[in-house]
Amino acid sequence: MRGSDLRTLPLALLACLALTPLAACGEADMADQARAKTWDRNPFFPREITMRQPVAGTVPRSDPARVAPQPETISRALLDRGRERYGVFCTPCHGQDGRGAGMIVARGFPSAGNLTAERLRKASAAEIYDAISNGRKAMFGMGQMIPSADRWAIVAYVRALQISQDAPVALLPAEDRARLEAMP
């Protein structure tokens, strides 16, 4: 063999080695791989089960689509949570007082619904929950952003807003009436 042939031999061998793995794949298709279901036996893993334990320190992610039941009672903690979540998700459109004049509306977005209107006062809690979840008219559904329990908390807070708006002064506690009367 001549010197130039000896120099091209390693290049030819490298080319053959590079093509060998591709040729070994043959007709293999990623979609035709064996599939394991959660409870299947799997000798690959030490305990021979397919389902694996989460890695230590894994933090579970809550699923906003998971439906929580309507609370049977309204607690102070539920109202506080509802007020906080209302402030985050509802105030931009509906405003702090729920009358539908939030900052988004002030910037030209269509007027949001007045949550203290008689029609919504008569609506059931489930109807308000559904409106939060799926949206109404120009309102987008918030079901994928707000967990179910928080939607119920917002419903409770909306009810508190409805009661607080236009409440007759005679229904206020004596100390609150005195403060109102003392105002200039």
VEXVOTOR-47142 format. One record per atom (N, C-alpha, C, O): residue number from 1; residue in three letters; atom name; x, y, z. Coordinates in steps of 0.001 Angstrom, whole numbers, always signed. Each point is the difference from the previous one (the first is absolute). Layout:
N
resi,resn,name,x,y,z
NUM,ALA,CA,X,Y,Z
...
# end
This chain:
184
resi,resn,name,x,y,z
1,MET,N,+829,-1186,+0
1,MET,CA,-829,+1186,+0
1,MET,C,+867,+1240,+0
1,MET,O,+1071,+71,+603
2,ARG,N,-1588,+870,-1296
2,ARG,CA,+743,+1255,-67
2,ARG,C,-377,+898,+1184
2,ARG,O,-975,-278,+698
3,GLY,N,+1730,+1338,-468
3,GLY,CA,-210,+929,+1119
3,GLY,C,-1322,+710,-59
3,GLY,O,-642,+197,+1032
4,SER,N,+212,+197,-2224
4,SER,CA,-1275,+715,-118
4,SER,C,-1182,-912,+308
4,SER,O,-1021,+464,+507
5,ASP,N,+1148,-1762,-808
5,ASP,CA,-1062,-966,+307
5,ASP,C,-119,-188,+1504
5,ASP,O,-1101,-170,+523
6,LEU,N,+2232,+198,+174
6,LEU,CA,-7,-180,+1451
6,LEU,C,-660,+1191,+697
6,LEU,O,-598,-153,+1065
7,ARG,N,+706,+1323,-1660
7,ARG,CA,-626,+1191,+597
7,ARG,C,-1514,-7,-181
7,ARG,O,-714,+503,+867
8,THR,N,+211,-1047,-1945
8,THR,CA,-1446,-23,-248
8,THR,C,-687,-1160,+700
8,THR,O,-1216,+28,+185
9,LEU,N,+1968,-1043,+207
9,LEU,CA,-587,-1160,+684
9,LEU,C,-700,+401,+1306
9,LEU,O,-1137,-422,+210
10,PRO,N,+1762,+1225,+691
10,PRO,CA,-702,+392,+1233
10,PRO,C,-1285,+787,-292
10,PRO,O,-993,-172,+708
11,LEU,N,+993,+1019,-1722
11,LEU,CA,-1209,+751,-336
11,LEU,C,-1112,-935,-474
11,LEU,O,-1167,+201,+337
12,ALA,N,+1519,-1206,-1104
12,ALA,CA,-991,-961,-471
12,ALA,C,-558,-800,+1163
12,ALA,O,-1201,-265,+50
13,LEU,N,+2065,-124,+890
13,LEU,CA,-464,-741,+1182
13,LEU,C,-934,+863,+859
13,LEU,O,-1023,-487,+480
14,LEU,N,+1366,+1743,-289
14,LEU,CA,-866,+905,+780
14,LEU,C,-1367,+157,-663
14,LEU,O,-1021,+19,+687
15,ALA,N,+997,+92,-1987
15,ALA,CA,-1267,+128,-723
15,ALA,C,-848,-1237,+188
15,ALA,O,-1213,+109,+180
16,CYS,N,+1825,-1296,-215
16,CYS,CA,-746,-1251,+208
16,CYS,C,-555,-77,+1413
16,CYS,O,-1142,-412,+199
17,LEU,N,+1956,+812,+795
17,LEU,CA,-456,-21,+1393
17,LEU,C,-1143,+985,+233
17,LEU,O,-925,-292,+758
18,ALA,N,+981,+1431,-1391
18,ALA,CA,-1051,+1004,+167
18,ALA,C,-1322,-471,-586
18,ALA,O,-1060,+325,+535
19,LEU,N,+1103,-1074,-1611
19,LEU,CA,-1221,-480,-644
19,LEU,C,-554,-1250,+666
19,LEU,O,-1183,-300,-169
20,THR,N,+1997,-445,+923
20,THR,CA,-445,-1248,+619
20,THR,C,-1175,+204,+949
20,THR,O,-971,-751,-98
21,PRO,N,+999,+1744,+1034
21,PRO,CA,-1165,+162,+880
21,PRO,C,-1277,+323,-759
21,PRO,O,-1079,-453,+383
22,LEU,N,+1186,+1223,-1444
22,LEU,CA,-1194,+334,-772
22,LEU,C,-561,-1241,-685
22,LEU,O,-1215,-180,-89
23,ALA,N,+2111,-665,-390
23,ALA,CA,-445,-1221,-667
23,ALA,C,-599,-969,+1002
23,ALA,O,-883,-783,-350
24,ALA,N,+1350,+822,+1599
24,ALA,CA,-498,-918,+1024
24,ALA,C,-1442,+305,+368
24,ALA,O,-716,-888,+463
25,CYS,N,+274,+2129,-660
25,CYS,CA,-1374,+364,+334
25,CYS,C,-995,-733,-888
25,CYS,O,-1105,-324,+435
26,GLY,N,+1490,+65,-1661
26,GLY,CA,-878,-731,-911
26,GLY,C,-1351,+658,-114
26,GLY,O,-103,+1186,-313
27,GLU,N,-941,-1966,+569
27,GLU,CA,-1376,+482,-130
27,GLU,C,-573,+491,+1328
27,GLU,O,-1206,+216,+112
28,ALA,N,+2064,-40,+897
28,ALA,CA,-488,+410,+1317
28,ALA,C,-727,+1342,-92
28,ALA,O,+423,+914,-707
29,ASP,N,-1505,-833,+1428
29,ASP,CA,-796,+1217,+7
29,ASP,C,-285,+346,+1457
29,ASP,O,-413,-863,+776
30,MET,N,+628,+2093,-410
30,MET,CA,-201,+409,+1396
30,MET,C,-1432,-266,+460
30,MET,O,-219,-252,+1184
31,ALA,N,-744,+301,-2073
31,ALA,CA,-1396,-215,+370
31,ALA,C,-294,-1472,+289
31,ALA,O,-1026,-313,+604
32,ASP,N,+1903,-589,-1024
32,ASP,CA,-244,-1430,+196
32,ASP,C,+711,-561,+1220
32,ASP,O,+130,-1217,+127
33,GLN,N,+329,+2068,+764
33,GLN,CA,+699,-482,+1190
33,GLN,C,-987,-654,+950
33,GLN,O,-1196,+291,-5
34,ALA,N,+1741,-1187,+824
34,ALA,CA,-831,-629,+1026
34,ALA,C,-488,+1077,+964
34,ALA,O,+723,+948,+306
35,ARG,N,-1930,-1103,+159
35,ARG,CA,-603,+994,+871
35,ARG,C,-326,-645,+1333
35,ARG,O,-479,-1133,+40
36,ALA,N,+732,+1836,+1044
36,ALA,CA,-296,-525,+1329
36,ALA,C,-1091,+845,+635
36,ALA,O,+52,+1229,-49
37,LYS,N,-1026,-1877,+637
37,LYS,CA,-1052,+698,+725
37,LYS,C,+416,+98,+1464
37,LYS,O,+910,-696,+453
38,THR,N,-1589,+1566,+270
38,THR,CA,+374,+310,+1369
38,THR,C,+218,-1226,+874
38,THR,O,+1008,-69,+703
39,TRP,N,-1904,-883,-721
39,TRP,CA,+72,-1145,+917
39,TRP,C,+663,-1226,-626
39,TRP,O,+3,-1067,+615
40,ASP,N,+558,+1187,-1817
40,ASP,CA,+656,-1146,-651
40,ASP,C,+1261,-425,+738
40,ASP,O,+665,+808,+649
41,ARG,N,-354,-2096,-763
41,ARG,CA,+1259,-536,+515
41,ARG,C,+1100,+449,-951
41,ARG,O,-173,-34,-1219
42,ASN,N,+1304,+454,+1778
42,ASN,CA,+1088,+506,-825
42,ASN,C,+1333,-436,+607
42,ASN,O,+442,+590,+985
43,PRO,N,+202,-1600,-1545
43,PRO,CA,+1245,-512,+579
43,PRO,C,+1170,+989,-103
43,PRO,O,+1049,-236,+598
44,PHE,N,-1207,+1324,-1333
44,PHE,CA,+1075,+973,-127
44,PHE,C,+284,+694,+1328
44,PHE,O,+1150,+317,+303
45,PHE,N,-2213,-77,+504
45,PHE,CA,+164,+718,+1261
45,PHE,C,+193,-980,+1154
45,PHE,O,-456,-1140,-75
46,PRO,N,+1134,+1578,+1150
46,PRO,CA,+329,-907,+1107
46,PRO,C,-1206,-727,+607
46,PRO,O,+92,-1201,+253
47,ARG,N,-1201,+1874,-14
47,ARG,CA,-1166,-655,+605
47,ARG,C,-906,-615,-1047
47,ARG,O,-1058,-539,+324
48,GLU,N,+1470,+618,-1578
48,GLU,CA,-709,-585,-1139
48,GLU,C,-1413,+554,-196
48,GLU,O,-901,-720,-433
49,ILE,N,+716,+1998,+752
49,ILE,CA,-1272,+661,-282
49,ILE,C,+275,+1233,-851
49,ILE,O,+1038,+646,+142
50,THR,N,-1973,-327,-1023
50,THR,CA,+180,+1125,-907
50,THR,C,-163,+1334,+717
50,THR,O,+770,+931,-234
51,MET,N,-1776,-837,+1110
51,MET,CA,-266,+1253,+688
51,MET,C,+1163,+326,+926
51,MET,O,+449,-852,+767
52,ARG,N,+36,+2082,-841
52,ARG,CA,+1135,+427,+799
52,ARG,C,-458,+970,+1071
52,ARG,O,-983,+717,-184
53,GLN,N,+1688,-691,+1296
53,GLN,CA,-252,+981,+1043
53,GLN,C,+544,+1349,-466
53,GLN,O,+1005,+39,-710
54,PRO,N,-1644,+1063,+1091
54,PRO,CA,+545,+1310,-374
54,PRO,C,+1392,+187,+615
54,PRO,O,+315,-572,+1043
55,VAL,N,+485,+1361,-1695
55,VAL,CA,+1329,+302,+499
55,VAL,C,-136,+717,+1334
55,VAL,O,-896,+828,+165
56,ALA,N,+1770,-1132,+794
56,ALA,CA,-47,+641,+1316
56,ALA,C,+49,+1512,-163
56,ALA,O,+814,+524,-760
57,GLY,N,-1689,+173,+1478
57,GLY,CA,-41,+1454,-79
57,GLY,C,-929,+540,-1074
57,GLY,O,-115,+1215,-160
58,THR,N,-554,-2105,-583
58,THR,CA,-920,+441,-1045
58,THR,C,-1183,+718,+639
58,THR,O,-567,-482,+981
59,VAL,N,+200,+1614,-1527
59,VAL,CA,-1130,+769,+508
59,VAL,C,-1188,-261,-909
59,VAL,O,+89,+238,-1205
60,PRO,N,-1212,-727,+1757
60,PRO,CA,-1160,-265,-855
60,PRO,C,-574,+1298,-554
60,PRO,O,+11,+1035,+666
61,ARG,N,-505,-1107,-1878
61,ARG,CA,-610,+1158,-659
61,ARG,C,-1513,-138,+121
61,ARG,O,-560,-1053,-305
62,SER,N,-92,+2110,+746
62,SER,CA,-1457,-81,+126
62,SER,C,-621,+80,-1392
62,SER,O,+544,+627,-909
63,ASP,N,-1674,-1267,+772
63,ASP,CA,-701,-31,-1279
63,ASP,C,-1201,+932,+92
63,ASP,O,-967,-332,+684
64,PRO,N,+991,+1496,-1353
64,PRO,CA,-1121,+922,+109
64,PRO,C,-1301,-564,-557
64,PRO,O,-1081,+482,+338
65,ALA,N,+1180,-1498,-1190
65,ALA,CA,-1205,-581,-588
65,ALA,C,-708,-954,+974
65,ALA,O,-1162,-350,-208
66,ARG,N,+1861,-69,+1266
66,ARG,CA,-612,-915,+971
66,ARG,C,-1097,+755,+745
66,ARG,O,+245,+1056,+584
67,VAL,N,-1434,-1597,-611
67,VAL,CA,-1162,+687,+561
67,VAL,C,-82,-219,+1505
67,VAL,O,+37,-1133,+480
68,ALA,N,-146,+2226,+247
68,ALA,CA,-207,-47,+1448
68,ALA,C,-1489,+212,+264
68,ALA,O,-659,+747,-724
69,PRO,N,+131,-1393,+1748
69,PRO,CA,-1426,+200,+293
69,PRO,C,-261,+1405,+543
69,PRO,O,+890,+649,+550
70,GLN,N,-2128,-201,-717
70,GLN,CA,-387,+1299,+550
70,GLN,C,+79,-65,+1520
70,GLN,O,-531,-937,+596
71,PRO,N,+1175,+1901,+44
71,PRO,CA,+88,-22,+1472
71,PRO,C,-1389,+77,+626
71,PRO,O,-884,+699,-495
72,GLU,N,+713,-1425,+1582
72,GLU,CA,-1294,-1,+686
72,GLU,C,-206,+1267,+812
72,GLU,O,-1125,+478,+144
73,THR,N,+2217,+66,+388
73,THR,CA,-77,+1231,+786
73,THR,C,+1039,+992,-513
73,THR,O,+1002,-375,-608
74,ILE,N,-1270,+1635,+870
74,ILE,CA,+939,+1043,-388
74,ILE,C,+723,+459,+1257
74,ILE,O,-612,+527,+929
75,SER,N,+1910,-732,-916
75,SER,CA,+812,+392,+1145
75,SER,C,+744,+1297,-313
75,SER,O,+53,+443,-1148
76,ARG,N,+507,+141,+2172
76,ARG,CA,+803,+1215,-183
76,ARG,C,+1206,-299,-897
76,ARG,O,+364,+812,-851
77,ALA,N,+253,-1988,+1049
77,ALA,CA,+1159,-386,-817
77,ALA,C,-394,-127,-1471
77,ALA,O,+761,+398,-882
78,LEU,N,-1947,-950,+613
78,LEU,CA,-472,-144,-1376
78,LEU,C,-228,+1379,-637
78,LEU,O,+369,+223,-1153
79,LEU,N,-973,+693,+1905
79,LEU,CA,-222,+1357,-513
79,LEU,C,+1322,+726,-241
79,LEU,O,+151,+706,-997
80,ASP,N,+800,-880,+1906
80,ASP,CA,+1310,+634,-179
80,ASP,C,+691,-531,-1249
80,ASP,O,+584,+767,-765
81,ARG,N,-652,-2089,+559
81,ARG,CA,+588,-587,-1204
81,ARG,C,-729,+504,-1245
81,ARG,O,+630,+324,-1006
82,GLY,N,-1953,-261,+1079
82,GLY,CA,-789,+497,-1126
82,GLY,C,+327,+1448,-328
82,GLY,O,+86,+369,-1172
83,ARG,N,+96,+447,+2193
83,ARG,CA,+345,+1407,-223
83,ARG,C,+1363,+107,-677
83,ARG,O,+176,+786,-931
84,GLU,N,+776,-1570,+1397
84,GLU,CA,+1347,+28,-567
84,GLU,C,-13,-454,-1460
84,GLU,O,+616,+642,-851
85,ARG,N,-1313,-1746,+552
85,ARG,CA,-80,-526,-1360
85,ARG,C,-826,+923,-899
85,ARG,O,+320,+160,-1178
86,TYR,N,-1366,+441,+1716
86,TYR,CA,-801,+973,-748
86,TYR,C,+897,+1174,-403
86,TYR,O,-62,+480,-1132
87,GLY,N,+886,-31,+2061
87,GLY,CA,+912,+1099,-286
87,GLY,C,+964,-323,-1136
87,GLY,O,+337,+873,-800
88,VAL,N,+103,-2112,+730
88,VAL,CA,+938,-409,-1045
88,VAL,C,-702,-173,-1344
88,VAL,O,+451,+542,-1009
89,PHE,N,-1539,-1288,+990
89,PHE,CA,-612,-410,-1264
89,PHE,C,-1183,+848,-465
89,PHE,O,-233,+105,-1204
90,CYS,N,-512,+498,+2114
90,CYS,CA,-1252,+643,-378
90,CYS,C,+41,+1525,-9
90,CYS,O,-671,+642,-808
91,THR,N,+1466,-66,+1716
91,THR,CA,+61,+1452,+121
91,THR,C,+374,+721,-1293
91,THR,O,-578,+1052,-277
92,PRO,N,+1511,-1558,-527
92,PRO,CA,+342,+752,-1214
92,PRO,C,-1205,+328,-882
92,PRO,O,-31,+1058,-627
93,CYS,N,-940,-1931,+572
93,CYS,CA,-1191,+258,-827
93,CYS,C,-1181,+509,+827
93,CYS,O,-645,+980,-373
94,HIS,N,+363,-1645,+1493
94,HIS,CA,-1211,+303,+773
94,HIS,C,+197,+1114,+1021
94,HIS,O,-981,+535,+516
95,GLY,N,+2219,-176,-214
95,GLY,CA,+276,+1047,+977
95,GLY,C,-91,-518,+1424
95,GLY,O,-516,-1091,+246
96,GLN,N,+1023,+1884,+691
96,GLN,CA,-2,-388,+1410
96,GLN,C,-1409,-204,+545
96,GLN,O,-232,-873,+837
97,ASP,N,-715,+1695,-1326
97,ASP,CA,-1362,-78,+526
97,ASP,C,-903,-961,-775
97,ASP,O,-1154,-199,+379
98,GLY,N,+1663,-396,-1457
98,GLY,CA,-778,-969,-764
98,GLY,C,-996,+607,-969
98,GLY,O,-808,-727,-578
99,ARG,N,+840,+2022,+386
99,ARG,CA,-984,+656,-855
99,ARG,C,+381,+17,-1486
99,ARG,O,-732,+554,-820
100,GLY,N,+1864,-1152,+476
100,GLY,CA,+355,-158,-1411
100,GLY,C,+806,+1122,-604
100,GLY,O,+33,+143,-1223
101,ALA,N,+622,+660,+2049
101,ALA,CA,+772,+1123,-526
101,ALA,C,+1461,-103,+428
101,ALA,O,+545,+928,+597
102,GLY,N,+79,-2051,-902
102,GLY,CA,+1410,-201,+346
102,GLY,C,+926,+753,-935
102,GLY,O,-457,+675,-922
103,MET,N,+1750,-788,+1154
103,MET,CA,+989,+745,-791
103,MET,C,+12,-414,-1467
103,MET,O,+315,+820,-862
104,ILE,N,-646,-2064,+561
104,ILE,CA,-38,-459,-1386
104,ILE,C,-1120,+732,-744
104,ILE,O,+170,+404,-1151
105,VAL,N,-1298,-241,+1809
105,VAL,CA,-1140,+704,-597
105,VAL,C,+365,+1467,-208
105,VAL,O,-371,+596,-1011
106,ALA,N,+1093,-17,+1961
106,ALA,CA,+418,+1396,-117
106,ALA,C,+944,+197,-1190
106,ALA,O,+151,+1116,-496
107,ARG,N,+477,-2190,+44
107,ARG,CA,+930,+77,-1129
107,ARG,C,-644,-435,-1323
107,ARG,O,+703,-226,-984
108,GLY,N,-2022,+110,+959
108,GLY,CA,-690,-235,-1253
108,GLY,C,-530,-1405,-230
108,GLY,O,-639,-241,-1024
109,PHE,N,+878,-694,+1932
109,PHE,CA,-544,-1352,-147
109,PHE,C,-1501,+59,+244
109,PHE,O,-462,+870,+737
110,PRO,N,-315,-1774,-1337
110,PRO,CA,-1458,+32,+235
110,PRO,C,-337,-61,+1494
110,PRO,O,+697,-643,+785
111,SER,N,-1749,+1307,-428
111,SER,CA,-416,+70,+1398
111,SER,C,-242,-1398,+582
111,SER,O,-679,-838,-594
112,ALA,N,+1249,+628,+1754
112,ALA,CA,-197,-1279,+685
112,ALA,C,-1357,+14,+699
112,ALA,O,-558,+1063,+273
113,GLY,N,+44,-2234,+8
113,GLY,CA,-1296,-93,+661
113,GLY,C,+29,+571,+1410
113,GLY,O,+1006,-90,+704
114,ASN,N,-2124,+674,-310
114,ASN,CA,-168,+523,+1347
114,ASN,C,-389,-1159,+904
114,ASN,O,-1120,-506,-74
115,LEU,N,+2036,+91,+918
115,LEU,CA,-237,-1157,+870
115,LEU,C,-1009,+283,+1099
115,LEU,O,-489,-928,+645
116,THR,N,+169,+2201,-421
116,THR,CA,-966,+341,+1044
116,THR,C,-1394,+243,-565
116,THR,O,-913,+361,+743
117,ALA,N,+736,-555,-2058
117,ALA,CA,-1304,+199,-634
117,ALA,C,-1002,-1026,+526
117,ALA,O,+372,-1093,+426
118,GLU,N,-1636,+1465,-466
118,GLU,CA,-1068,-865,+524
118,GLU,C,-3,-1381,-663
118,GLU,O,-227,-1012,+662
119,ARG,N,+479,+982,-1964
119,ARG,CA,+12,-1277,-726
119,ARG,C,+1030,-968,+596
119,ARG,O,-276,-1189,+156
120,LEU,N,+1460,+1707,+173
120,LEU,CA,+1048,-864,+566
120,LEU,C,-215,-264,+1487
120,LEU,O,+483,-1000,+530
121,ARG,N,-1199,+1885,+135
121,ARG,CA,-352,-277,+1405
121,ARG,C,-940,-1207,+75
121,ARG,O,+37,-777,+954
122,LYS,N,-878,+640,-1982
122,LYS,CA,-951,-1110,-27
122,LYS,C,+614,-1288,-563
122,LYS,O,-570,-1079,+161
123,ALA,N,+1716,+1188,-813
123,ALA,CA,+651,-1180,-590
123,ALA,C,+476,-930,+1112
123,ALA,O,+368,+448,+1086
124,SER,N,-382,-1735,-1370
124,SER,CA,+488,-959,+995
124,SER,C,+1522,+42,+64
124,SER,O,+660,+485,-919
125,ALA,N,-119,-995,+2010
125,ALA,CA,+1454,-71,+150
125,ALA,C,+602,-850,-1117
125,ALA,O,+1083,+301,-504
126,ALA,N,-1790,-1361,+123
126,ALA,CA,+489,-875,-1071
126,ALA,C,+78,+749,-1333
126,ALA,O,+908,-244,-794
127,GLU,N,-1856,+1154,+545
127,GLU,CA,+26,+783,-1246
127,GLU,C,+1195,+959,-28
127,GLU,O,+635,+175,-1040
128,ILE,N,-337,+433,+2169
128,ILE,CA,+1155,+904,+75
128,ILE,C,+1288,-812,-150
128,ILE,O,+921,+411,-706
129,TYR,N,-866,-1549,+1365
129,TYR,CA,+1159,-892,-117
129,TYR,C,+206,-403,-1467
129,TYR,O,+1128,-5,-493
130,ASP,N,-2206,-328,-187
130,ASP,CA,+81,-394,-1404
130,ASP,C,+488,+1159,-875
130,ASP,O,+771,-211,-936
131,ALA,N,-1215,+1423,+1236
131,ALA,CA,+446,+1165,-765
131,ALA,C,+1499,+232,+198
131,ALA,O,+706,+344,-948
132,ILE,N,-224,-531,+2171
132,ILE,CA,+1436,+138,+259
132,ILE,C,+760,-1090,-762
132,ILE,O,+1043,+264,-598
133,SER,N,-1567,-1470,+625
133,SER,CA,+676,-1140,-619
133,SER,C,+31,+88,-1519
133,SER,O,+1049,-186,-618
134,ASN,N,-2204,+472,+17
134,ASN,CA,-139,-90,-1458
134,ASN,C,-122,+1338,-714
134,ASN,O,+70,+59,-1228
135,GLY,N,-252,+1016,+1992
135,GLY,CA,-133,+1322,-601
135,GLY,C,-1426,+302,-434
135,GLY,O,-841,-896,-78
136,ARG,N,+580,+2158,-201
136,ARG,CA,-1295,+471,-505
136,ARG,C,+264,+1215,-876
136,ARG,O,+831,+841,+341
137,LYS,N,-1508,-745,-1432
137,LYS,CA,+119,+1129,-933
137,LYS,C,+1472,+292,-278
137,LYS,O,+691,-850,-562
138,ALA,N,-193,+2032,+941
138,ALA,CA,+1397,+363,-285
138,ALA,C,+972,-569,+1032
138,ALA,O,+1215,+73,-185
139,MET,N,-1742,-636,+1263
139,MET,CA,+874,-534,+1055
139,MET,C,+567,-1356,-411
139,MET,O,-723,-883,-460
140,PHE,N,+2015,+746,+636
140,PHE,CA,+661,-1265,-293
140,PHE,C,-223,-973,+1148
140,PHE,O,-113,+416,+1153
141,GLY,N,+48,-1709,-1460
141,GLY,CA,-83,-1018,+1037
141,GLY,C,+1312,-71,+773
141,GLY,O,+1079,+2,-593
142,MET,N,-1174,-63,+1891
142,MET,CA,+1191,-14,+846
142,MET,C,+223,-1359,+670
142,MET,O,+825,-126,+904
143,GLY,N,-1569,-890,-1358
143,GLY,CA,+68,-1312,+628
143,GLY,C,+1374,-632,-7
143,GLY,O,+326,-754,+917
144,GLN,N,+493,+1034,-1922
144,GLN,CA,+1331,-594,-55
144,GLN,C,+1026,+807,+782
144,GLN,O,+1121,-464,+208
145,MET,N,-1486,+1662,+229
145,MET,CA,+935,+837,+745
145,MET,C,-294,+43,+1491
145,MET,O,+909,+136,+819
146,ILE,N,-2178,-251,-476
146,ILE,CA,-398,+115,+1401
146,ILE,C,-459,-1366,+491
146,ILE,O,-961,-551,-537
147,PRO,N,+1627,-11,+1548
147,PRO,CA,-441,-1286,+537
147,PRO,C,-1451,+65,+483
147,PRO,O,-487,+1057,+400
148,SER,N,-182,-2186,-444
148,SER,CA,-1426,-82,+324
148,SER,C,-321,+566,+1380
148,SER,O,-971,+742,+153
149,ALA,N,+1771,-1081,+845
149,ALA,CA,-260,+492,+1361
149,ALA,C,+88,+1526,+46
149,ALA,O,-764,+644,+719
150,ASP,N,+1687,-69,-1479
150,ASP,CA,+120,+1457,-47
150,ASP,C,-1181,+628,-731
150,ASP,O,-414,+1110,+335
151,ARG,N,-134,-1807,-1330
151,ARG,CA,-1190,+527,-686
151,ARG,C,-1168,+80,+970
151,ARG,O,-765,+964,-22
152,TRP,N,+628,-1979,+874
152,TRP,CA,-1070,+38,+1011
152,TRP,C,+252,+1133,+996
152,TRP,O,-941,+653,+450
153,ALA,N,+2203,-422,-107
153,ALA,CA,+323,+1106,+906
153,ALA,C,-363,+1334,-642
153,ALA,O,-507,+894,+677
154,ILE,N,+760,-751,-1966
154,ILE,CA,-369,+1230,-710
154,ILE,C,-1518,+167,-7
154,ILE,O,-498,+1112,+176
155,VAL,N,-239,-2196,-376
155,VAL,CA,-1469,+70,+28
155,VAL,C,-463,+519,+1367
155,VAL,O,-884,+854,+79
156,ALA,N,+1485,-1375,+992
156,ALA,CA,-365,+456,+1347
156,ALA,C,+296,+1493,+162
156,ALA,O,-796,+737,+583
157,TYR,N,+1929,-303,-1095
157,TYR,CA,+353,+1417,+104
157,TYR,C,-936,+873,-845
157,TYR,O,-373,+1095,+421
158,VAL,N,-3,-1573,-1600
158,VAL,CA,-946,+747,-837
158,VAL,C,-1324,+168,+748
158,VAL,O,-618,+1064,-53
159,ARG,N,+189,-2114,+746
159,ARG,CA,-1235,+117,+796
159,ARG,C,+166,+1064,+1080
159,ARG,O,-922,+776,+252
160,ALA,N,+2088,-732,+385
160,ALA,CA,+257,+1024,+1020
160,ALA,C,-15,+1393,-632
160,ALA,O,-524,+942,+593
161,LEU,N,+1094,-808,-1792
161,LEU,CA,-47,+1286,-712
161,LEU,C,-1438,+409,-285
161,LEU,O,-366,+1163,+169
162,GLN,N,-441,-2116,-599
162,GLN,CA,-1394,+292,-324
162,GLN,C,-756,+494,+1230
162,GLN,O,-814,+920,-86
163,ILE,N,+1091,-1535,+1218
163,ILE,CA,-672,+408,+1234
163,ILE,C,+482,+1377,+438
163,ILE,O,-787,+814,+484
164,SER,N,+2078,-556,-655
164,SER,CA,+580,+1258,+486
164,SER,C,-406,+1213,-833
164,SER,O,-72,+1108,+531
165,GLN,N,-194,-1291,-1812
165,GLN,CA,-349,+1126,-866
165,GLN,C,-1468,+364,+185
165,GLN,O,-880,-861,-26
166,ASP,N,+644,+2122,+208
166,ASP,CA,-1365,+520,+146
166,ASP,C,-735,-576,+1215
166,ASP,O,-1229,-71,+4
167,ALA,N,+1968,-335,+1011
167,ALA,CA,-643,-507,+1220
167,ALA,C,-646,+1164,+741
167,ALA,O,+616,+1056,+145
168,PRO,N,-1840,-1234,+322
168,PRO,CA,-648,+1081,+763
168,PRO,C,+783,+291,+1281
168,PRO,O,+468,-916,+676
169,VAL,N,-336,+2178,-359
169,VAL,CA,+754,+413,+1185
169,VAL,C,-599,-625,+1253
169,VAL,O,+730,-292,+948
170,ALA,N,-2020,+86,-924
170,ALA,CA,-664,-566,+1177
170,ALA,C,+491,-1416,+312
170,ALA,O,-95,-452,+1141
171,LEU,N,+619,-248,-2155
171,LEU,CA,+495,-1365,+225
171,LEU,C,+1422,-42,+553
171,LEU,O,+479,-1059,+405
172,LEU,N,+188,+2193,-386
172,LEU,CA,+1373,+36,+496
172,LEU,C,+39,-93,+1515
172,LEU,O,-945,+424,+665
173,PRO,N,+2009,-967,-111
173,PRO,CA,+161,+7,+1455
173,PRO,C,+63,+1440,+518
173,PRO,O,+404,+906,-729
174,ALA,N,-796,-702,+1964
174,ALA,CA,-89,+1340,+584
174,ALA,C,+1322,+759,-110
174,ALA,O,+0,+1193,-303
175,GLU,N,+1106,-1857,+539
175,GLU,CA,+1308,+681,-51
175,GLU,C,+317,+488,-1418
175,GLU,O,+572,+1078,-163
176,ASP,N,-942,-1865,-878
176,ASP,CA,+228,+433,-1386
176,ASP,C,-929,+1146,-386
176,ASP,O,+394,+904,-737
177,ARG,N,-1619,-942,+1234
177,ARG,CA,-935,+1102,-279
177,ARG,C,+505,+1288,+626
177,ARG,O,-89,+1069,-606
178,ALA,N,+618,-1170,+1816
178,ALA,CA,+526,+1180,+672
178,ALA,C,+1179,+577,-781
178,ALA,O,+119,+1220,-115
179,ARG,N,+738,-2056,-411
179,ARG,CA,+1129,+473,-803
179,ARG,C,-484,+691,-1257
179,ARG,O,+545,+1032,-390
180,LEU,N,-1564,-1589,-252
180,LEU,CA,-557,+617,-1219
180,LEU,C,-606,+1372,+306
180,LEU,O,+193,+954,-753
181,GLU,N,-919,-868,+1851
181,GLU,CA,-644,+1247,+359
181,GLU,C,+1012,+1074,+396
181,GLU,O,-260,+1194,-147
182,ALA,N,+1420,-1631,+651
182,ALA,CA,+1056,+942,+406
182,ALA,C,+810,+514,-1186
182,ALA,O,+750,+966,+138
183,MET,N,-890,-1591,-1287
183,MET,CA,+758,+431,-1187
183,MET,C,-523,+1336,-488
183,MET,O,-1202,+258,+57
184,PRO,N,+2125,+621,-553
184,PRO,CA,-448,+1324,-468
184,PRO,C,-780,-80,-1296
184,PRO,O,-443,+1025,-518
# end
